[in-house]
Amino acid sequence: MPRREGEDEVHPDGMDHRRERIRLETERHRIVGELTLARDGYRSRVSDVLNAPERDFLTLTDVTVEPLAGGPVELHEFLTVARRHIVFAVAAPGD
């Protein structure tokens, strides 16, 4: 059964996690995907992950990439985005 947005899960490392669907935009692309966050506390908010100085990249799953200038939409199971290229990030509505 597929997992629903925001549903908690336990990873092999023993930590509780949840996934949040977000939309990022770079100068050239609109990217929508799921970001894995801690369920509570440290790193449990999207802003925590975006502002973490030790983190240069964000990893998303179940991703769509749409060129802002038009063109075909790409679907990817996994995508890593350089944090320095992110212009803004917002919560994305669930499907």
All heavy atoms as an XYZ file, in Angstrom:
761
protein
N       0.842     -1.182      0.000
C       0.000      0.000      0.000
C       0.884      1.240      0.000
O       1.818      1.352      0.786
C      -0.868     -0.035      1.256
C      -1.818      1.089      1.375
S      -2.991      0.619      2.676
C      -3.534      2.157      3.202
N       0.637      2.217     -0.906
C       1.472      3.406     -0.957
C       1.360      4.235      0.312
O       0.324      4.292      0.943
C       0.928      4.189     -2.155
C      -0.067      3.324     -2.818
C      -0.402      2.202     -1.902
N       2.458      4.884      0.653
C       2.504      5.753      1.814
C       1.869      7.080      1.453
O       1.993      7.573      0.349
C       3.987      5.954      2.189
C       4.158      6.716      3.461
C       5.533      7.329      3.542
N       5.911      8.012      2.315
C       5.416      9.184      1.929
N       4.530      9.817      2.641
N       5.811      9.741      0.811
N       1.156      7.663      2.374
C       0.510      8.964      2.163
C       1.411     10.080      2.636
O       2.209      9.904      3.548
C      -0.803      9.022      2.923
C      -1.827      8.093      2.358
C      -3.127      8.281      3.070
N      -3.787      6.992      3.113
C      -4.872      6.744      3.781
N      -5.445      7.682      4.479
N      -5.411      5.562      3.761
N       1.243     11.250      2.034
C       2.032     12.424      2.391
C       1.932     12.698      3.880
O       0.862     12.655      4.472
C       1.519     13.628      1.613
C       2.264     14.895      1.924
C       1.707     16.067      1.144
O       1.073     15.857      0.114
O       1.916     17.193      1.608
N       3.083     12.965      4.503
C       3.117     13.290      5.924
C       3.057     12.081      6.834
O       3.185     12.214      8.037
N       2.873     10.887      6.265
C       2.768      9.677      7.080
C       4.127      9.348      7.687
O       5.154      9.433      7.025
C       2.302      8.521      6.201
C       2.050      7.246      6.944
C       1.456      6.189      6.025
O       0.568      6.517      5.221
O       1.914      5.049      6.117
N       4.141      8.964      8.942
C       5.378      8.629      9.637
C       5.899      7.287      9.159
O       5.152      6.412      8.764
C       5.156      8.549     11.150
C       4.809      9.904     11.744
O       5.034     10.917     11.068
O       4.323      9.937     12.877
N       7.201      7.133      9.211
C       7.832      5.865      8.888
C       9.071      5.723      9.752
O       9.619      6.701     10.227
C       8.194      5.782      7.406
C       9.094      6.902      6.928
C       9.284      6.884      5.423
O       8.289      6.926      4.701
O      10.448      6.815      5.002
N       9.496      4.488      9.964
C      10.699      4.243     10.747
C      11.775      3.737      9.795
O      11.582      2.757      9.087
C      10.443      3.211     11.871
C      11.727      2.941     12.630
C       9.362      3.718     12.808
N      12.893      4.429      9.758
C      14.014      4.050      8.907
C      14.881      3.022      9.624
O      14.816      2.875     10.850
C      14.843      5.299      8.589
C      14.225      6.138      7.519
N      14.932      6.636      6.481
C      12.951      6.552      7.309
C      14.150      7.334      5.684
N      12.939      7.298      6.181
N      15.734      2.325      8.869
C      16.627      1.333      9.478
C      17.531      1.902     10.565
O      17.964      1.181     11.446
C      17.462      0.829      8.293
C      16.630      1.102      7.091
C      15.834      2.342      7.415
N      17.810      3.209     10.534
C      18.663      3.808     11.565
C      17.915      3.985     12.883
O      18.469      4.461     13.856
C      19.248      5.142     11.091
C      18.198      6.207     10.790
O      17.002      5.990     11.081
O      18.580      7.257     10.257
N      16.625      3.591     12.910
C      15.835      3.652     14.137
C      15.150      4.989     14.376
O      14.402      5.127     15.328
N      15.397      5.977     13.531
C      14.784      7.294     13.717
C      13.445      7.354     13.006
O      13.270      6.789     11.941
C      15.708      8.378     13.162
C      17.004      8.510     13.925
S      18.023      9.840     13.273
C      17.001     11.249     13.626
N      12.494      8.050     13.606
C      11.200      8.273     12.972
C      11.332      9.409     11.965
O      11.915     10.445     12.272
C      10.150      8.648     14.009
C       9.767      7.486     14.906
O       9.921      6.332     14.459
O       9.312      7.728     16.020
N      10.791      9.183     10.779
C      10.840     10.187      9.728
C       9.454     10.372      9.129
O       8.572      9.549      9.311
C      11.793      9.738      8.609
C      13.219      9.753      9.003
N      13.800      8.744      9.730
C      14.185     10.662      8.782
C      15.073      9.035      9.925
N      15.330     10.186      9.368
N       9.314     11.475      8.417
C       8.108     11.722      7.640
C       8.545     12.375      6.335
O       9.661     12.888      6.233
C       7.132     12.618      8.398
C       7.656     14.001      8.647
C       6.683     14.857      9.459
N       7.283     16.136      9.747
C       7.273     17.181      8.927
N       6.670     17.102      7.761
N       7.840     18.316      9.265
N       7.692     12.331      5.353
C       7.996     12.977      4.079
C       7.030     14.122      3.860
O       5.855     14.013      4.172
C       7.886     11.974      2.942
C       8.956     10.931      3.021
C       8.887     10.034      1.848
N       9.788      8.918      2.057
C      10.288      8.206      1.094
N       9.966      8.466     -0.148
N      11.090      7.212      1.359
N       7.575     15.198      3.341
C       6.756     16.362      3.043
C       6.952     16.726      1.583
O       8.084     16.804      1.098
C       7.148     17.538      3.941
C       6.217     18.706      3.765
C       6.330     19.714      4.886
O       6.678     19.333      6.017
O       6.059     20.894      4.623
N       5.858     16.929      0.885
C       5.914     17.306     -0.530
C       6.188     18.804     -0.609
O       5.492     19.617      0.005
C       4.600     16.958     -1.218
C       4.686     17.003     -2.711
C       3.923     15.810     -3.288
N       4.104     15.725     -4.717
C       5.073     15.026     -5.298
N       5.925     14.333     -4.576
N       5.182     14.998     -6.603
N       7.227     19.161     -1.370
C       7.602     20.571     -1.498
C       7.781     20.933     -2.971
O       7.977     20.066     -3.821
C       8.889     20.911     -0.713
C      10.090     20.145     -1.246
C       8.703     20.652      0.778
C      11.410     20.622     -0.681
N       7.705     22.237     -3.222
C       7.999     22.765     -4.552
C       9.184     23.711     -4.422
O       9.166     24.628     -3.593
C       6.800     23.519     -5.121
C       7.058     23.960     -6.573
C       5.876     24.676     -7.159
N       5.915     26.064     -6.684
C       4.844     26.813     -6.495
N       3.652     26.334     -6.688
N       4.978     28.054     -6.082
N      10.198     23.458     -5.231
C      11.376     24.322     -5.288
C      11.401     24.979     -6.646
O      10.947     24.399     -7.634
C      12.664     23.493     -5.168
C      12.847     22.562     -3.993
C      14.124     21.760     -4.183
C      12.885     23.342     -2.706
N      11.957     26.176     -6.693
C      12.242     26.760     -7.990
C      13.688     27.208     -8.009
O      14.198     27.753     -7.035
C      11.302     27.927     -8.311
C       9.927     27.435     -8.686
C       9.074     28.464     -9.393
O       9.593     29.527     -9.815
O       7.868     28.187     -9.534
N      14.330     26.909     -9.133
C      15.656     27.429     -9.415
C      15.449     28.515    -10.466
O      14.307     28.834    -10.818
C      16.591     26.326     -9.952
O      16.123     25.905    -11.231
C      16.658     25.141     -8.988
N      16.509     29.082    -10.993
C      16.339     30.102    -12.025
C      15.694     29.530    -13.280
O      15.049     30.260    -14.035
C      17.684     30.743    -12.371
C      18.195     31.635    -11.277
C      19.448     32.387    -11.682
O      19.710     32.520    -12.891
O      20.160     32.830    -10.768
N      15.826     28.213    -13.500
C      15.352     27.623    -14.751
C      14.290     26.546    -14.612
O      13.676     26.174    -15.611
C      16.530     27.031    -15.513
C      17.540     28.075    -15.909
C      18.639     27.473    -16.709
N      19.587     28.512    -17.070
C      20.792     28.297    -17.495
N      21.221     27.064    -17.616
N      21.585     29.291    -17.798
N      14.085     26.002    -13.388
C      13.185     24.861    -13.241
C      12.249     24.979    -12.038
O      12.596     25.584    -11.035
C      13.997     23.564    -13.065
C      14.817     23.229    -14.244
N      16.125     23.629    -14.370
C      14.521     22.531    -15.371
C      16.605     23.193    -15.520
N      15.654     22.528    -16.149
N      11.090     24.369    -12.185
C      10.164     24.155    -11.062
C      10.275     22.667    -10.728
O      10.086     21.812    -11.589
C       8.739     24.506    -11.463
C       7.722     24.230    -10.361
C       6.325     24.702    -10.753
N       6.339     26.163    -10.942
C       6.081     26.784    -12.101
N       5.770     26.091    -13.165
N       6.113     28.095    -12.168
N      10.583     22.371     -9.481
C      10.825     20.995     -9.042
C       9.870     20.684     -7.899
O       9.828     21.415     -6.910
C      12.290     20.823     -8.577
C      13.247     21.201     -9.719
C      12.538     19.406     -8.080
C      14.696     21.366     -9.278
N       9.112     19.603     -8.030
C       8.193     19.173     -6.986
C       8.589     17.756     -6.586
O       8.763     16.884     -7.442
C       6.724     19.201     -7.466
C       5.798     18.698     -6.373
C       6.325     20.602     -7.893
N       8.759     17.531     -5.278
C       9.133     16.208     -4.810
C       8.965     16.095     -3.309
O       8.541     17.038     -2.637
N       9.307     14.923     -2.798
C       9.170     14.653     -1.364
C      10.526     14.737     -0.681
O      11.500     14.134     -1.119
C       8.554     13.274     -1.145
C       7.116     13.222     -1.583
C       6.439     11.922     -1.212
O       7.115     10.969     -0.776
O       5.217     11.868     -1.364
N      10.550     15.492      0.402
C      11.736     15.669      1.226
C      11.537     14.880      2.509
O      10.482     14.973      3.137
C      11.916     17.156      1.552
C      13.100     17.553      2.427
C      14.423     17.240      1.716
C      13.012     19.033      2.761
N      12.521     14.077      2.886
C      12.437     13.301      4.127
C      12.917     14.160      5.288
O      14.001     14.737      5.239
C      13.287     12.022      4.032
O      12.797     11.241      2.940
C      13.204     11.207      5.304
N      12.070     14.260      6.319
C      12.360     15.070      7.500
C      12.236     14.222      8.751
O      11.542     13.202      8.752
C      11.352     16.219      7.603
C      11.299     17.190      6.440
C      10.047     18.030      6.529
C      12.532     18.057      6.427
N      12.885     14.654      9.808
C      12.691     14.018     11.113
C      11.240     14.236     11.536
O      10.639     15.266     11.223
C      13.638     14.607     12.145
N      10.666     13.281     12.233
C       9.265     13.405     12.653
C       9.092     14.542     13.653
O       8.136     15.300     13.589
C       8.770     12.092     13.266
C       7.280     12.109     13.563
C       6.756     10.763     14.019
N       7.419     10.233     15.190
C       7.145     10.605     16.437
N       6.222     11.496     16.676
N       7.793     10.074     17.443
N      10.025     14.675     14.594
C       9.955     15.711     15.629
C      11.334     16.317     15.845
O      12.350     15.708     15.534
C       9.505     15.109     16.972
C       8.099     14.561     16.924
O       7.207     15.285     16.471
O       7.915     13.409     17.344
N      11.350     17.510     16.417
C      12.597     18.112     16.887
C      13.535     18.551     15.782
O      13.129     19.108     14.773
N      14.808     18.260     16.001
C      15.896     18.686     15.128
C      15.676     18.212     13.698
O      15.424     17.042     13.460
C      17.213     18.132     15.677
C      18.437     18.602     14.968
C      18.824     19.934     15.018
C      19.228     17.704     14.255
C      19.968     20.365     14.374
C      20.384     18.120     13.616
C      20.743     19.448     13.676
O      21.868     19.879     13.041
N      15.731     19.117     12.743
C      15.549     18.854     11.317
C      14.146     18.355     10.969
O      13.962     17.585     10.047
C      16.587     17.863     10.788
C      18.017     18.302     10.920
C      18.376     19.335      9.862
N      19.808     19.525      9.788
C      20.454     20.502     10.401
N      19.811     21.341     11.173
N      21.748     20.630     10.260
N      13.153     18.809     11.708
C      11.787     18.381     11.436
C      11.011     19.384     10.566
O       9.868     19.136     10.227
C      11.019     18.148     12.745
O      10.901     19.348     13.471
N      11.650     20.494     10.219
C      10.999     21.498      9.364
C      11.803     21.668      8.080
O      13.026     21.507      8.065
C      10.919     22.839     10.081
C      10.110     22.788     11.354
C      10.106     24.107     12.059
N      11.491     24.523     12.330
C      11.834     25.632     12.965
N      10.898     26.449     13.386
N      13.095     25.928     13.175
N      11.104     22.020      7.010
C      11.776     22.263      5.733
C      12.815     23.363      5.893
O      13.934     23.248      5.377
C      10.755     22.620      4.631
C      11.459     23.022      3.346
C       9.807     21.454      4.387
N      12.493     24.407      6.622
C      13.443     25.511      6.808
C      14.715     25.047      7.523
O      15.798     25.560      7.248
C      12.801     26.663      7.571
O      12.377     26.238      8.848
N      14.608     24.056      8.423
C      15.804     23.516      9.095
C      16.758     22.918      8.071
O      17.974     23.103      8.141
C      15.429     22.427     10.106
C      14.622     22.943     11.283
O      14.666     24.156     11.562
O      13.938     22.114     11.916
N      16.208     22.168      7.140
C      17.028     21.503      6.119
C      17.606     22.535      5.151
O      18.780     22.478      4.797
C      16.196     20.437      5.371
C      16.982     19.832      4.226
C      15.743     19.352      6.337
N      16.801     23.498      4.735
C      17.277     24.513      3.795
C      18.368     25.405      4.386
O      19.236     25.883      3.666
C      16.110     25.399      3.342
C      15.105     24.747      2.408
C      13.896     25.654      2.226
C      15.739     24.416      1.077
N      18.322     25.615      5.703
C      19.287     26.501      6.350
C      20.472     25.789      6.985
O      21.325     26.451      7.573
C      18.568     27.347      7.406
C      17.605     28.318      6.782
O      17.904     28.937      5.771
N      16.433     28.448      7.367
N      20.552     24.471      6.865
C      21.653     23.719      7.478
C      22.962     24.016      6.744
O      23.114     23.667      5.577
C      21.353     22.227      7.441
N      23.916     24.675      7.406
C      25.153     25.069      6.729
C      26.016     23.880      6.287
O      26.798     24.001      5.359
C      25.883     25.918      7.767
C      25.311     25.514      9.080
C      23.900     25.081      8.807
N      25.852     22.740      6.939
C      26.657     21.567      6.580
C      26.079     20.792      5.399
O      26.659     19.830      4.931
C      26.811     20.623      7.788
C      25.558     19.862      8.172
C      24.570     20.636      9.035
O      24.798     21.827      9.344
O      23.556     20.048      9.402
N      24.945     21.240      4.900
C      24.257     20.519      3.831
C      24.284     21.349      2.552
O      23.678     22.408      2.474
C      22.812     20.280      4.270
C      22.139     19.213      3.537
C      20.811     18.941      4.160
N      20.705     17.506      4.282
C      19.779     16.882      4.912
N      18.860     17.553      5.543
N      19.752     15.580      4.938
N      24.971     20.843      1.521
C      25.055     21.557      0.253
C      23.987     21.118     -0.744
O      23.741     21.799     -1.729
C      26.430     21.358     -0.385
C      27.532     22.045      0.407
O      27.254     23.084      1.030
O      28.668     21.535      0.400
N      23.371     19.950     -0.505
C      22.401     19.398     -1.433
C      21.153     18.930     -0.702
O      21.226     18.505      0.445
C      23.001     18.204     -2.186
C      24.154     18.574     -3.062
C      25.449     18.560     -2.568
C      23.941     18.942     -4.383
C      26.525     18.910     -3.373
C      25.010     19.298     -5.194
C      26.302     19.280     -4.692
N      20.011     18.987     -1.377
C      18.762     18.424     -0.882
C      18.411     17.240     -1.763
O      18.512     17.331     -2.987
C      17.619     19.439     -0.980
C      17.382     20.330      0.214
C      18.476     21.340      0.342
C      16.045     20.961      0.099
N      18.000     16.160     -1.154
C      17.600     14.976     -1.890
C      16.085     14.848     -1.848
O      15.487     14.895     -0.774
C      18.263     13.727     -1.285
O      19.679     13.890     -1.361
C      17.858     12.481     -2.043
N      15.484     14.707     -3.013
C      14.039     14.561     -3.142
C      13.725     13.232     -3.817
O      14.528     12.728     -4.606
C      13.455     15.696     -3.990
C      13.703     17.118     -3.521
C      13.208     18.104     -4.565
C      13.036     17.366     -2.187
N      12.554     12.692     -3.518
C      12.077     11.487     -4.193
C      10.732     11.788     -4.837
O      10.080     12.775     -4.506
C      11.941     10.308     -3.204
O      11.076     10.696     -2.134
C      13.289      9.900     -2.640
N      10.325     10.926     -5.777
C       9.052     11.079     -6.481
C       8.948     12.494     -7.045
O       8.094     13.286     -6.664
C       7.887     10.771     -5.539
C       6.553     10.710     -6.251
O       6.543     10.457     -7.478
O       5.526     10.928     -5.600
N       9.830     12.810     -7.989
C      10.093     14.182     -8.423
C       9.572     14.460     -9.832
O       9.673     13.619    -10.716
C      11.618     14.451     -8.395
C      11.938     15.875     -8.790
C      12.207     14.129     -7.039
N       9.030     15.670    -10.010
C       8.755     16.194    -11.345
C       9.614     17.441    -11.532
O       9.778     18.237    -10.611
C       7.268     16.565    -11.554
O       6.896     17.558    -10.614
C       6.378     15.360    -11.421
N      10.181     17.568    -12.729
C      11.015     18.722    -13.069
C      10.412     19.362    -14.312
O      10.268     18.712    -15.347
C      12.474     18.303    -13.347
C      13.320     19.515    -13.721
C      13.069     17.567    -12.156
N      10.059     20.637    -14.184
C       9.422     21.365    -15.278
C      10.261     22.592    -15.612
O      10.498     23.448    -14.745
C       8.025     21.800    -14.837
C       7.283     22.620    -15.839
C       5.936     23.093    -15.302
O       5.547     22.727    -14.181
O       5.278     23.850    -16.035
N      10.728     22.717    -16.862
C      11.460     23.923    -17.249
C      10.527     25.138    -17.184
O       9.399     25.083    -17.664
C      11.892     23.652    -18.688
C      11.773     22.176    -18.870
C      10.685     21.736    -17.941
N      10.978     26.228    -16.586
C      10.157     27.434    -16.476
C       9.909     28.079    -17.837
O       8.893     28.735    -18.038
C      10.808     28.437    -15.522
C      10.865     28.017    -14.058
C      11.650     29.040    -13.247
C       9.475     27.817    -13.489
N      10.821     27.878    -18.780
C      10.669     28.453    -20.111
C       9.805     27.590    -21.022
O       9.632     27.908    -22.192
C      12.049     28.648    -20.740
N       9.260     26.511    -20.479
C       8.452     25.599    -21.282
C       9.269     24.404    -21.726
O      10.489     24.440    -21.736
N       8.582     23.360    -22.063
C       9.253     22.141    -22.493
C       8.676     20.959    -21.753
O       7.778     21.109    -20.913
N       9.184     19.777    -22.050
C       8.627     18.566    -21.445
C       8.926     18.465    -19.949
O       9.978     18.891    -19.480
C       9.301     17.424    -22.216
C      10.546     18.018    -22.769
C      10.253     19.477    -22.988
N       7.962     17.927    -19.217
C       8.124     17.670    -17.786
C       8.826     16.322    -17.640
O       8.468     15.355    -18.306
C       6.759     17.648    -17.076
C       6.902     17.227    -15.628
C       6.098     19.017    -17.177
N       9.833     16.269    -16.769
C      10.557     15.026    -16.504
C      10.108     14.457    -15.170
O       9.855     15.203    -14.224
C      12.064     15.287    -16.447
C      12.652     15.784    -17.741
C      14.142     16.044    -17.611
O      14.735     15.741    -16.548
O      14.723     16.563    -18.570
N      10.030     13.129    -15.093
C       9.708     12.426    -13.853
C      10.933     11.639    -13.414
O      11.572     10.985    -14.238
C       8.533     11.469    -14.077
C       7.257     12.091    -14.636
C       6.228     11.006    -14.920
C       6.697     13.128    -13.689
N      11.250     11.724    -12.110
C      12.407     11.023    -11.564
C      12.042     10.417    -10.215
O      11.319     11.034     -9.431
C      13.590     11.982    -11.373
C      14.034     12.642    -12.629
N      14.850     12.011    -13.544
C      13.766     13.868    -13.142
C      15.076     12.829    -14.558
N      14.425     13.955    -14.337
N      12.560      9.239     -9.936
C      12.354      8.635     -8.623
C      13.188      9.337     -7.558
O      12.825      9.362     -6.388
C      12.723      7.149     -8.659
C      11.760      6.309     -9.460
C      12.125      4.845     -9.428
O      12.663      4.374     -8.393
O      11.881      4.174    -10.428
N      14.312      9.916     -7.974
C      15.303     10.479     -7.054
C      15.971     11.653     -7.734
O      16.277     11.600     -8.924
C      16.317      9.375     -6.743
C      17.538      9.834     -6.025
C      17.572      9.854     -4.647
C      18.670     10.228     -6.715
C      18.703     10.263     -3.965
C      19.806     10.639     -6.046
C      19.817     10.646     -4.669
N      16.206     12.731     -6.991
C      16.897     13.889     -7.534
C      17.608     14.607     -6.399
O      17.056     14.759     -5.303
C      15.891     14.848     -8.188
C      16.467     16.096     -8.849
C      17.064     15.728    -10.200
C      15.397     17.142     -9.023
N      18.816     15.064     -6.655
C      19.558     15.864     -5.693
C      19.737     17.262     -6.276
O      20.152     17.402     -7.416
C      20.927     15.223     -5.388
O      20.708     13.922     -4.853
C      21.708     16.032     -4.388
N      19.408     18.277     -5.493
C      19.459     19.673     -5.935
C      20.474     20.420     -5.090
O      20.446     20.329     -3.855
C      18.075     20.354     -5.761
C      18.129     21.798     -6.224
C      16.996     19.588     -6.475
N      21.354     21.164     -5.750
C      22.310     22.003     -5.019
C      21.547     23.131     -4.330
O      20.788     23.863     -4.965
C      23.365     22.563     -5.961
N      21.720     23.240     -3.049
C      20.996     24.233     -2.244
C      21.230     25.655     -2.745
O      20.324     26.485     -2.736
C      21.441     24.089     -0.782
C      20.588     24.815      0.205
C      20.929     24.407      1.628
N      22.325     24.546      1.950
C      22.834     25.465      2.766
N      22.045     26.294      3.388
N      24.117     25.532      3.009
N      22.411     25.937     -3.228
C      22.736     27.300     -3.676
C      21.936     27.725     -4.904
O      21.847     28.904     -5.211
C      24.233     27.430     -3.931
C      24.717     26.709     -5.157
C      26.211     26.940     -5.384
N      26.637     26.275     -6.584
C      27.104     25.036     -6.639
N      27.200     24.323     -5.537
N      27.476     24.527     -7.779
N      21.331     26.754     -5.622
C      20.545     27.080     -6.811
C      19.070     27.302     -6.510
O      18.315     27.716     -7.388
C      20.677     25.979     -7.862
C      22.048     25.908     -8.450
N      22.565     26.896     -9.257
C      23.017     24.975     -8.328
C      23.784     26.575     -9.610
N      24.095     25.417     -9.062
N      18.648     27.049     -5.280
C      17.236     27.186     -4.929
C      16.895     28.658     -4.723
O      17.509     29.346     -3.914
C      16.902     26.369     -3.662
C      17.139     24.880     -3.935
C      15.465     26.617     -3.224
C      17.083     24.015     -2.688
N      15.914     29.138     -5.480
C      15.457     30.516     -5.366
C      14.396     30.611     -4.271
O      14.412     31.530     -3.468
C      14.909     31.029     -6.712
C      14.330     32.430     -6.572
C      15.990     30.991     -7.774
N      13.447     29.656     -4.251
C      12.481     29.585     -3.159
C      11.928     28.171     -3.024
O      12.061     27.354     -3.924
C      11.357     30.627     -3.302
C      10.341     30.337     -4.360
C       9.239     29.506     -4.080
C      10.440     30.883     -5.609
C       8.299     29.248     -5.047
C       9.488     30.630     -6.582
C       8.419     29.804     -6.290
N      11.331     27.913     -1.877
C      10.730     26.610     -1.588
C       9.425     26.841     -0.832
O       9.360     27.690      0.049
C      11.681     25.770     -0.750
N       8.395     26.075     -1.204
C       7.097     26.151     -0.543
C       6.519     24.745     -0.423
O       6.951     23.828     -1.119
C       6.099     27.060     -1.313
C       6.560     28.496     -1.326
C       5.856     26.538     -2.709
N       5.541     24.599      0.455
C       4.823     23.337      0.544
C       4.037     23.147     -0.755
O       3.487     24.088     -1.300
C       3.880     23.344      1.738
N       4.009     21.912     -1.238
C       3.261     21.609     -2.462
C       2.007     20.845     -2.105
O       2.026     20.005     -1.189
C       4.125     20.782     -3.406
N       0.922     21.122     -2.780
C      -0.297     20.362     -2.504
C      -0.103     18.897     -2.865
O       0.626     18.584     -3.794
C      -1.348     21.022     -3.395
C      -0.588     21.763     -4.436
C       0.754     22.079     -3.854
N      -0.737     18.014     -2.115
C      -0.664     16.580     -2.404
C      -1.475     16.231     -3.621
O      -2.339     16.971     -4.057
N      -1.145     15.094     -4.215
C      -1.869     14.659     -5.421
C      -3.214     14.113     -5.065
O      -3.483     13.537     -4.103
C      -1.050     13.602     -6.158
C       0.285     14.176     -6.673
O       0.380     15.403     -6.830
O       1.173     13.377     -6.923
